[in-house]
Amino acid sequence: GIGMSAAEIEQALEPFRQLATSRRHGGTGLGLPLTKALVEANRGALSITSAKREGTLVEIVLPRTRVLAE
């Protein structure tokens, strides 16, 4: 992406919300909220680092017990 401010990150994490810059590509506004919910349901953490006009990094950390098959 083209980067987001802290306020835009909060908005992007709300279901069915899209930033003005993302509408040209379509979508439903569920990608980040759904990802966050799945990560949290598996006791993981989602981190978003972003800078306007530079880009966005989304990191997901899952506990070993949720990743490895038993």
N, C-alpha and C positions, 0 to 999 in steps of 0.2 A: 504494500500500500504506500501511500504518499505521506504517512505519518499522521498522528492525532495528538491533540492536546489532552490534558488530564480530564477535562470536562467531556471531550468527545469520546474518550475511552469509557467513561461511566455510561454515556448514552449508548455506545455500541454494545455494551453488556446487557442492555435491557431488551427483552424479547420484542420482536417485530419493530424495532427501531433501526433506522439506517441513517448514516450520515449523508449529507448532501453530496459529498464526493463519491459515494459508493453507488448511488442510484443509477448512474449511467451504465452500470454493469448488471443491474437487476438483482434478484434475490429476494428473500423473505425477511431478512434481519434475524435469522435464528442461529447462524453459524457460531458466533462467539458465545451467546447465552447457553446454547445446547452443549458446546464443548466445556464450558465452565461447570455446568450442572453434572455432566458425566465425570469430570475430573473430581469434583467434590464428593460425588456419590461413591467414589473409589478411594476416598481419604487422601486425595492428592492436592496439589497446589497449582494454580494457574497464575502466571506473572506476565504482565504486559509492559514493555518498555517502548516508548515511541517518541519521536521528535518530528515536528511539522517539517514537511518538505525533505525529510531524510528517510523515513521508513519506520516500520514497526517490527518488533521482535516479540513473539508469544512463546513462552516457555511453559512446559508442563512437566511436573515432577510427580511420579507415582511411587508409592511405597513398594518395596521389593515383594512383599506378600501379595500385592494386588496384580503383579505382573507375571511372576513365575507360576507355571502350572505345577500342581501338586502331584 
